[in-house]
Amino acid sequence: MIKTYTYKIKPSEKVEQKFNHLVGICRFVYNISKEVKEESYRRGLRLSCFDIQKQLTDAKKEHTFLKDVHSQTLQAVIDRLDNSFKKFFKGAGYPKWASKKKWKSIPFKSIKTTHNAFKLPSFGVVKVFKFKEPKGDLKTATIIKEADGLYLKIVVDEYNSKVKNRDSQSVVALDMGIKFFAVTSDGEYLENPKHLFKNLSKLRIENRKLSRMKKGGSNWKKQVIVVQRLYLKVKRCRLDFLQKQSTLLSNNYENVIVEDLNIKGMSKNKRLSKHILDCGWGTFFSLLEYKTNVIKVNPRYSSQECSKCGHTCKENRKTQSLFECVNCGYTENADHQATFNLLQRGQSLMEANVVH
């Protein structure tokens, strides 16, 4: 089982200077690699990730400061660029240049533990708060700069993780929503905490203060940190909620059936975009996928189809919360009723996979 440990790095001027120096080199390598890849493409050549990585040896002779960063870290930066182009060819946006404002992380392909600290190649020993030695095989690490300091994230492969005590045949379907974060086919209604909207008044006040200050001034820079920390708080509260809910579901169910939603397309709705993005459905599905078996099904007409007689029409859904079939008269909560259809579709897919 793959697991990520997050530690806050103890602040020091030496660590801060080292981070700023190395992250600048990583940005340089990313941008140069992007330029080389684009120029070669114009000339009819398609350079792979490995072709660009092979050029690092010659690049170090021309730019000696590249030697300050471990070769595997530079390779990981080029891997990141390659993944961006792969996503672009699958329909994502075109890879952008690595700007100083947005590039705030350094990847490491290896890491070691020392006495109550970690040792990173070319970076040195990193001391953290609340040190707890990770269990399992240390894979990769990343130093990330957040609004409240530097953090170390370590990816670990836990070979001897405990097998969850759950029925191998247990299955549940989820209908995602805004009023309720999700409704399960077992009749459980998960409340939507609306983390962004709970802090929206504070964010408006602090953003208003920021807009009245002279951009680039000392007070403006301090206010930027205040706003960033508020957004970071919202992000962490949301992730904590998603982690807990996905863990509860994975502990109780071997198979979780979810809607195959076009979240990017749905978020273009100006009236609901903030609500949809605040729910964090995409992150929730990703968390579920590595904790349990997830089956994605087509959600089309699931809220209009009667699970009893199969009659489908928009008149079945009387209101946002009430479902009443015009054919057989079956009445149920609209979201709960939709989970029965999702459950049937998911079980059909599971049976088809077993047959194959």
Protein Blocks (a to p, Z undefined) as FASTA:
>chain_A
ZZdddddddddfklmmmmmmmmmmmmmmmmmmmmmmmmmmmnopacdfklmmmmmmmmmm
mmmmlmmpcfklmmmmmmmmmmmmmmmmnopacdddddfklmccdcdfbdcddehiacde
hkbpcddehiacdedjdfbdcddddfkbccdddddddfkbccddddfkbccdddddfklm
bacfkopacddfklmlmmmmmmmmmmmmmmmpcehiaklmmmmmmmmmmmmmmmmmmmmm
mmmmmmmmmmmpmbdcdddddfklmmmpmklmmmmmmnommmmmmmmmmmmccddddfeh
klmpcfklopacfklmmblmlccdfklopacdfklmmmmmmmmmmmmmmmmmmmZZ
